[in-house]
Amino acid sequence: MSRMKKLAAGAAIGSTVAAITTLLITPYSGRELKQRVSSRKDRVNASQQELSTKIKAVSQQVQMTAREGNTIVKNIASDLSTTLGQFKEEIVPHKESIQHHLKEIQNSLSNLEEHVQTTKNPNEKIDKKEG
């Protein structure tokens, strides 16, 4: 016998022995046992159907949420890009103005420094030598 035939024969014999043993040791009559098994089977089927329905609903909700989330992220990215572009456009004139004022301040400081150097008090030079 091949391995598969031995396995199938073992499974069949085991199932038969288990069924006979169950029938012999069960505290219920055949009719009552059938009713109990049928009732439990119906409850299991109902639970399985309910679970299947809930899983489908959750799956659909997850897909819808993912689509909405994707759309929201794309919209936010687009809005942010637009806002950043506008900010850059608005800041350019101010940046140029600030750079111009900084150059003016640097020139004024240079002129002031030259003026201070050329108009130093001669007594100050003497005081420094004595001190």
N, CA, C and O of each residue as an XYZ file, in Angstrom:
524
protein
N       0.839     -1.185      0.000
C       0.000      0.000      0.000
C       0.880      1.244      0.000
O       1.932      1.293      0.639
N       0.426      2.218     -0.719
C       1.192      3.460     -0.716
C       0.876      4.253      0.554
O      -0.070      3.956      1.283
N       1.680      5.239      0.781
C       1.511      6.044      2.009
C       0.145      6.724      2.054
O      -0.496      6.768      3.103
N      -0.297      7.252      0.918
C      -1.580      7.962      0.873
C      -2.744      7.011      1.184
O      -3.686      7.388      1.881
N      -2.677      5.793      0.669
C      -3.747      4.827      0.928
C      -3.772      4.449      2.407
O      -4.835      4.309      3.011
N      -2.572      4.288      2.977
C      -2.489      3.959      4.404
C      -3.049      5.100      5.248
O      -3.769      4.881      6.223
N      -2.701      6.323      4.850
C      -3.183      7.495      5.582
C      -4.704      7.601      5.488
O      -5.370      7.861      6.489
N      -5.253      7.403      4.293
C      -6.704      7.473      4.095
C      -7.406      6.368      4.881
O      -8.441      6.608      5.502
N      -6.851      5.170      4.857
C      -7.450      4.054      5.595
C      -7.412      4.335      7.092
O      -8.384      4.065      7.798
N      -6.303      4.872      7.579
C      -6.181      5.200      9.002
C      -7.178      6.266      9.413
O      -7.779      6.179     10.483
N      -7.357      7.279      8.560
C      -8.313      8.345      8.861
C      -9.736      7.799      8.881
O     -10.522      8.154      9.759
N     -10.070      6.947      7.934
C     -11.415      6.372      7.865
C     -11.687      5.495      9.082
O     -12.753      5.590      9.691
N     -10.733      4.645      9.437
C     -10.911      3.763     10.598
C     -11.013      4.587     11.874
O     -11.850      4.311     12.733
N     -10.149      5.610     11.998
C     -10.179      6.468     13.185
C     -11.495      7.202     13.318
O     -12.042      7.306     14.416
N     -12.013      7.716     12.203
C     -13.301      8.423     12.228
C     -14.432      7.490     12.623
O     -15.306      7.859     13.406
N     -14.413      6.283     12.082
C     -15.459      5.304     12.395
C     -15.427      4.930     13.873
O     -16.466      4.885     14.531
N     -14.233      4.664     14.389
C     -14.101      4.310     15.807
C     -14.569      5.468     16.680
O     -15.262      5.254     17.675
N     -14.192      6.702     16.312
C     -14.599      7.872     17.097
C     -16.111      8.033     17.077
O     -16.710      8.341     18.108
N     -16.744      7.831     15.917
C     -18.201      7.964     15.810
C     -18.905      6.903     16.647
O     -19.867      7.206     17.353
N     -18.433      5.668     16.572
C     -19.059      4.584     17.348
C     -18.886      4.837     18.841
O     -19.824      4.659     19.619
N     -17.689      5.251     19.238
C     -17.429      5.527     20.653
C     -18.326      6.652     21.146
O     -18.881      6.573     22.242
N     -18.469      7.687     20.348
C     -19.320      8.818     20.731
C     -20.763      8.361     20.904
O     -21.427      8.740     21.869
N     -21.239      7.561     19.984
C     -22.619      7.076     20.083
C     -22.824      6.191     21.311
O     -23.878      6.234     21.945
N     -21.822      5.399     21.640
C     -21.962      4.483     22.775
C     -21.886      5.192     24.122
O     -22.556      4.786     25.072
N     -21.080      6.247     24.217
C     -20.900      6.884     25.529
C     -21.713      8.159     25.699
O     -21.679      8.762     26.772
N     -22.433      8.580     24.686
C     -23.209      9.812     24.812
C     -24.406      9.591     25.733
O     -25.037      8.534     25.691
N     -24.725     10.596     26.576
C     -25.850     10.439     27.500
C     -27.201     10.728     26.838
O     -28.235     10.621     27.497
N     -27.216     11.088     25.560
C     -28.459     11.455     24.893
C     -28.900     10.347     23.946
O     -28.102      9.529     23.488
N     -30.217     10.354     23.668
C     -30.742      9.407     22.680
C     -30.355      9.907     21.290
O     -29.921     11.048     21.132
N     -30.510      9.067     20.310
C     -30.144      9.430     18.935
C     -30.893     10.648     18.431
O     -30.305     11.548     17.831
N     -32.201     10.672     18.680
C     -33.027     11.788     18.214
C     -32.616     13.085     18.918
O     -32.472     14.125     18.277
N     -32.430     13.017     20.227
C     -32.037     14.194     21.006
C     -30.647     14.673     20.576
O     -30.419     15.877     20.463
N     -29.732     13.760     20.341
C     -28.380     14.106     19.911
C     -28.414     14.795     18.548
O     -27.705     15.776     18.323
N     -29.251     14.269     17.631
C     -29.387     14.892     16.315
C     -29.910     16.322     16.447
O     -29.431     17.230     15.768
N     -30.897     16.517     17.326
C     -31.451     17.859     17.526
C     -30.386     18.810     18.072
O     -30.271     19.949     17.619
N     -29.609     18.336     19.048
C     -28.556     19.175     19.634
C     -27.490     19.526     18.588
O     -27.070     20.677     18.474
N     -27.067     18.520     17.836
C     -26.051     18.748     16.797
C     -26.592     19.714     15.755
O     -25.885     20.628     15.329
N     -27.833     19.519     15.342
C     -28.452     20.393     14.346
C     -28.564     21.823     14.872
O     -28.281     22.784     14.157
N     -28.979     21.948     16.123
C     -29.114     23.269     16.735
C     -27.759     23.982     16.793
O     -27.649     25.160     16.451
N     -26.740     23.255     17.227
C     -25.398     23.863     17.312
C     -24.866     24.209     15.926
O     -24.219     25.238     15.736
N     -25.150     23.333     14.957
C     -24.720     23.596     13.585
C     -25.372     24.879     13.074
O     -24.713     25.705     12.442
N     -26.674     25.044     13.350
C     -27.389     26.241     12.918
C     -26.805     27.492     13.575
O     -26.640     28.523     12.922
N     -26.490     27.395     14.880
C     -25.896     28.548     15.575
C     -24.517     28.886     15.009
O     -24.179     30.056     14.831
N     -23.728     27.852     14.731
C     -22.396     28.077     14.153
C     -22.525     28.720     12.777
O     -21.790     29.653     12.455
N     -23.463     28.221     11.960
C     -23.675     28.802     10.631
C     -24.121     30.257     10.728
O     -23.648     31.108      9.975
N     -25.031     30.540     11.654
C     -25.503     31.918     11.833
C     -24.351     32.821     12.285
O     -24.191     33.936     11.789
N     -23.564     32.328     13.220
C     -22.415     33.113     13.689
C     -21.417     33.343     12.563
O     -20.859     34.432     12.425
N     -21.202     32.312     11.766
C     -20.275     32.431     10.649
C     -20.788     33.458      9.637
O     -20.019     34.273      9.128
N     -22.073     33.414      9.354
C     -22.663     34.363      8.410
C     -22.558     35.790      8.950
O     -22.202     36.713      8.217
N     -22.869     35.961     10.233
C     -22.783     37.287     10.857
C     -21.342     37.804     10.823
O     -21.098     38.971     10.514
N     -20.408     36.933     11.140
C     -18.999     37.313     11.127
C     -18.555     37.688      9.721
O     -17.827     38.663      9.534
N     -18.990     36.920      8.744
C     -18.650     37.204      7.352
C     -19.191     38.569      6.928
O     -18.495     39.342      6.270
N     -20.435     38.859      7.306
C     -21.041     40.152      6.983
C     -20.271     41.295      7.635
O     -20.013     42.317      7.000
N     -19.909     41.123      8.897
C     -19.165     42.171      9.604
C     -17.778     42.376      8.997
O     -17.308     43.509      8.885
N     -17.128     41.290      8.610
C     -15.799     41.402      7.996
C     -15.889     42.163      6.679
O     -15.041     43.007      6.391
N     -16.915     41.871      5.876
C     -17.102     42.588      4.614
C     -17.337     44.073      4.866
O     -16.781     44.921      4.168
N     -18.163     44.386      5.865
C     -18.453     45.790      6.180
C     -17.188     46.517      6.632
O     -16.926     47.643      6.208
N     -16.415     45.874      7.486
C     -15.171     46.496      7.962
C     -14.197     46.674      6.805
O     -13.530     47.704      6.705
N     -14.115     45.684      5.939
C     -13.226     45.766      4.781
C     -13.609     46.940      3.881
O     -12.746     47.692      3.428
N     -14.908     47.089      3.628
C     -15.373     48.206      2.811
C     -15.083     49.541      3.491
O     -14.696     50.504      2.828
N     -15.268     49.605      4.804
C     -15.000     50.836      5.548
C     -13.513     51.188      5.486
O     -13.153     52.353      5.317
N     -12.661     50.187      5.620
C     -11.213     50.429      5.551
C     -10.828     50.944      4.168
O     -10.034     51.877      4.051
N     -11.386     50.342      3.123
C     -11.087     50.792      1.763
C     -11.554     52.229      1.544
O     -10.836     53.038      0.956
N     -12.756     52.542      2.016
C     -13.286     53.890      1.852
C     -12.433     54.897      2.631
O     -12.125     55.976      2.126
N     -12.056     54.542      3.852
C     -11.231     55.427      4.669
C      -9.870     55.645      4.019
O      -9.345     56.758      4.037
N      -9.303     54.604      3.451
C      -8.005     54.732      2.777
C      -8.113     55.664      1.574
O      -7.234     56.496      1.348
N      -9.195     55.524      0.802
C      -9.383     56.414     -0.355
C      -9.550     57.863      0.096
O      -8.945     58.770     -0.475
N     -10.370     58.074      1.119
C     -10.586     59.433      1.621
C      -9.291     60.011      2.186
O      -8.972     61.178      1.957
N      -8.548     59.189      2.923
C      -7.275     59.644      3.486
C      -6.300     60.023      2.392
O      -5.592     61.023      2.510
N      -6.255     59.240      1.335
C      -5.369     59.526      0.214
C      -5.747     60.855     -0.439
O      -4.878     61.666     -0.761
N      -7.036     61.071     -0.630
C      -7.511     62.324     -1.220
C      -7.162     63.509     -0.322
O      -6.714     64.547     -0.807
N      -7.365     63.356      0.971
C      -7.068     64.437      1.915
C      -5.583     64.769      1.896
O      -5.210     65.943      1.880
N      -4.740     63.756      1.899
C      -3.292     63.994      1.888
C      -2.883     64.716      0.603
O      -2.066     65.636      0.638
N      -3.453     64.297     -0.529
C      -3.133     64.970     -1.794
C      -3.576     66.433     -1.754
O      -2.845     67.314     -2.208
N      -4.760     66.695     -1.216
C      -5.252     68.074     -1.127
C      -4.373     68.919     -0.217
O      -4.062     70.066     -0.540
N      -3.976     68.362      0.910
C      -3.118     69.098      1.839
C      -1.780     69.403      1.182
O      -1.269     70.516      1.311
N      -1.209     68.437      0.485
C       0.078     68.646     -0.186
C      -0.045     69.741     -1.240
O       0.837     70.589     -1.367
N      -1.134     69.718     -1.989
C      -1.352     70.737     -3.013
C      -1.515     72.120     -2.382
O      -0.916     73.092     -2.841
N      -2.328     72.201     -1.330
C      -2.536     73.480     -0.641
C      -1.238     74.007     -0.049
O      -0.954     75.203     -0.126
N      -0.466     73.129      0.531
C       0.803     73.531      1.137
C       1.765     74.043      0.074
O       2.459     75.038      0.285
N       1.805     73.369     -1.057
C       2.671     73.796     -2.154
C       2.254     75.177     -2.662
O       3.100     76.040     -2.900
N       0.960     75.376     -2.823
C       0.452     76.672     -3.282
C       0.775     77.774     -2.274
O       1.236     78.851     -2.651
N       0.534     77.501     -1.008
C       0.801     78.487      0.042
C       2.281     78.831      0.101
O       2.643     79.999      0.244
N       3.127     77.834     -0.006
C       4.567     78.073      0.029
C       5.001     78.909     -1.168
O       5.829     79.809     -1.030
N       4.450     78.618     -2.331
C       4.755     79.412     -3.525
C       4.335     80.865     -3.351
O       5.082     81.777     -3.706
N       3.143     81.083     -2.804
C       2.673     82.449     -2.563
C       3.560     83.161     -1.552
O       3.876     84.339     -1.717
N       3.954     82.456     -0.519
C       4.816     83.040      0.510
C       6.145     83.474     -0.106
O       6.645     84.562      0.180
N       6.709     82.618     -0.949
C       7.980     82.968     -1.596
C       7.819     84.212     -2.465
O       8.683     85.089     -2.468
N       6.706     84.284     -3.206
C       6.466     85.447     -4.060
C       6.298     86.719     -3.231
O       6.784     87.783     -3.615
N       5.614     86.607     -2.102
C       5.369     87.780     -1.262
C       6.624     88.231     -0.534
O       6.772     89.420     -0.250
N       7.515     87.327     -0.232
C       8.674     87.673      0.579
C       9.814     88.260     -0.253
O      10.674     88.953      0.292
N       9.839     87.996     -1.566
C      10.941     88.473     -2.407
C      11.112     89.988     -2.314
O      12.234     90.439     -2.088
N      10.062     90.800     -2.476
C      10.269     92.252     -2.377
C      10.779     92.667     -0.989
O      11.626     93.553     -0.876
N      10.269     92.033      0.046
C      10.710     92.372      1.401
C      12.166     91.975      1.602
O      12.929     92.695      2.246
N      12.537     90.858      1.062
C      13.917     90.388      1.172
C      14.852     91.371      0.477
O      15.893     91.743      1.018
N      14.469     91.788     -0.727
C      15.298     92.742     -1.467
C      15.389     94.068     -0.720
O      16.453     94.685     -0.669
N      14.277     94.505     -0.143
C      14.269     95.757      0.623
C      15.184     95.649      1.840
O      15.947     96.568      2.135
N      15.104     94.534      2.534
C      15.961     94.335      3.714
C      17.425     94.316      3.303
O      18.265     94.902      3.986
N      17.743     93.653      2.196
C      19.129     93.623      1.728
C      19.606     95.032      1.376
O      20.744     95.396      1.675
N      18.748     95.817      0.749
C      19.098     97.198      0.399
C      19.364     98.014      1.666
O      20.346     98.754      1.735
N      18.492     97.880      2.665
C      18.676     98.614      3.920
C      19.943     98.165      4.640
O      20.631     98.990      5.242
N      20.258     96.902      4.591
C      21.494     96.418      5.214
C      22.721     97.031      4.545
O      23.677     97.406      5.223
N      22.697     97.132      3.225
C      23.816     97.766      2.514
C      23.937     99.234      2.918
O      25.039     99.743      3.121
N      22.790     99.907      3.030
C      22.815    101.313      3.450
C      23.402    101.445      4.853
O      24.198    102.346      5.117
N      23.008    100.552      5.742
C      23.527    100.586      7.121
C      25.026    100.320      7.117
O      25.773    100.985      7.835
N      25.472     99.355      6.318
C      26.902     99.072      6.242
C      27.667    100.281      5.710
O      28.731    100.627      6.223
N      27.119    100.917      4.684
C      27.770    102.115      4.140
C      27.809    103.230      5.181
O      28.820    103.917      5.330
N      26.700    103.402      5.898
C      26.657    104.442      6.933
C      27.673    104.151      8.026
O      28.344    105.063      8.509
N      27.790    102.897      8.418
C      28.770    102.532      9.446
C      30.191    102.763      8.951
O      31.046    103.234      9.701
N      30.440    102.435      7.698
C      31.773    102.671      7.132
C      32.078    104.159      7.109
O      33.174    104.583      7.477
N      31.098    104.953      6.673
C      31.292    106.409      6.645
C      31.512    106.952      8.050
O      32.372    107.808      8.258
N      30.749    106.467      9.003
C      30.890    106.922     10.386
C      32.262    106.545     10.930
O      32.901    107.335     11.624
N      32.703    105.351     10.617
C      34.013    104.904     11.084
C      35.116    105.770     10.479
O      36.057    106.152     11.175
N      35.004    106.080      9.188
C      35.993    106.952      8.540
C      35.976    108.337      9.174
O      37.021    108.938      9.422
N      34.777    108.825      9.427
C      34.647    110.159     10.020
C      35.280    110.177     11.413
O      35.978    111.127     11.765
N      35.041    109.149     12.189
C      35.608    109.070     13.538
C      37.124    109.008     13.452
O      37.813    109.644     14.249
N      37.647    108.262     12.510
C      39.094    108.132     12.361
C      39.725    109.467     11.960
O      40.802    109.818     12.442
N      39.060    110.199     11.089
C      39.643    111.458     10.604
C      39.456    112.600     11.584
O      40.207    113.575     11.536
N      38.500    112.510     12.449
C      38.239    113.625     13.369
C      38.589    113.293     14.802
O      38.004    113.862     15.723
N      39.522    112.392     15.014
C      39.899    112.050     16.382
C      40.493    113.278     17.052
O      41.170    114.088     16.419
N      40.235    113.392     18.294
C      40.745    114.511     19.084
C      42.249    114.326     19.283
O      42.674    113.277     19.767
N      43.064    115.322     18.919
C      44.512    115.193     19.087
C      44.883    115.014     20.559
O      45.863    114.326     20.843
N      44.158    115.590     21.495
C      44.463    115.444     22.923
C      44.302    113.986     23.362
O      44.979    113.513     24.276
N      43.402    113.304     22.695
C      43.169    111.901     23.037
C      44.421    111.093     22.745
O      44.757    110.177     23.496
N      45.126    111.426     21.645
C      46.354    110.724     21.310
C      47.404    110.972     22.377
O      48.139    110.055     22.743
N      47.489    112.213     22.889
C      48.476    112.558     23.913
C      48.137    111.841     25.205
O      49.020    111.298     25.868
N      46.853    111.838     25.567
C      46.439    111.162     26.791
C      46.793    109.681     26.737
O      47.190    109.101     27.748
N      46.653    109.069     25.574
C      46.965    107.654     25.443
C      48.456    107.425     25.644
O      48.855    106.432     26.253
N      49.310    108.367     25.121
C      50.753    108.210     25.251
C      51.174    108.377     26.701
O      52.057    107.656     27.166
N      50.570    109.302     27.424
C      50.922    109.547     28.819
C      50.427    108.425     29.710
O      51.083    108.095     30.698
N      49.332    107.853     29.400
C      48.697    106.857     30.233
C      49.274    105.538     30.080
O      48.830    104.591     30.730
